[in-house]
Amino acid sequence: MKSEEELLVETGDKKSSSYCGTAVFLSLLPLLDELTETTIGFEEGFGGTKLLILRLAEEDGKFFALSKQKEISASQWDELINIIADYGEIIGTISEILMFLHEIEREEEKKELTKDFIFLSHLLSSDLSPLYERTDQPKEFFSTAAMSLAEIQEEIQ
Amino acid sequence: MNYSDYYKDIRKEKTRKEKIAIASLYSLLPTLQILRKLLNVLEEGKHPFPLSFQATEKTEAVLSLTDQTKEVISRKKKADAAFFSLVEQAKTTAKDAASLVRDKGLQEDFLWISGEIEEIQTKSVKVLLSR
């Protein structure tokens, strides 16, 4: 897995497929570090989130590049489905962090994280739309995409 | 301002408000990096987004967009809306974080990053409207 700094350098590379999603994932890291530093129990509750974010920062460019392809092979669909599942997982985790921040009355961080949550939720919906328009999806795509979108719905409700 | 200084900077700050401000400041760097890349690609006459990329109407409603950004979106350049949403989000974050700090050095960093973001927004809107 690439480091934060490697990913940051890559985002500026014109040849890389990293765009808005990668930027938002990387933007989450300083906020998570701040919360880890200042909040008792945060590391114990959400310690694995950083690794998931780093993985997604790398995967988001792949998601974007694959979704633009005319033909997607079976192994590439598997890769896409795993990325969509990771998206669902991070959206669910951010929802939990938002609830936690609400409970401990950390409104400043909650406000920042809410902006990223909204952005990522819309980005996932937007990234999924060209995939829904295709006709070659394996059936696992529909169930995984539906589960990831359900994470957004739960938070909105 | 260097991304690798983040961990050093956040640990030397004493109050939580300052730590939040530092985190917000550094969280703008990846966005700035992407915005610069997008502007470069646009200036080269290319467009990085696929045609089917759909911006969401909700994004427009949630974020308070500037008139220039609204103009781009209203011209059905939906593919660019995610980019502009990111710009608006970065500007709000910079403004919010700037209000939390008293340190002059940090305030200068905020002014610099806000200025860079504004400049990229103005230039890219110009490029998009000229197409």
Interface residues (C-beta under 8 A of the other chain):
Chain A: E4 E5 L8 T11 G12 D13 K14 S18 Y19 C20 T22 A23 V24 L26 S27 L28 L29 P30 L31 D33 E34 E37 T38 S67 K68 E108 E109 K111 E112 K115 D116 I118 F119 H122 L123 S125 S126 S129 P130 E133
Chain B: Y3 S4 Y6 Y7 I10 R11 R16 K17 K19 I20 I22 A23 S24 Y26 S27 L28 L29 P30 T31 Q33 I34 R36 K37 L38 N40 V41 P48 F49 P50 S52 F53 Q54 A55 T56 K58 T59 V62 A82 F83 S85 L86 Q89 T92 T93 D96 L100
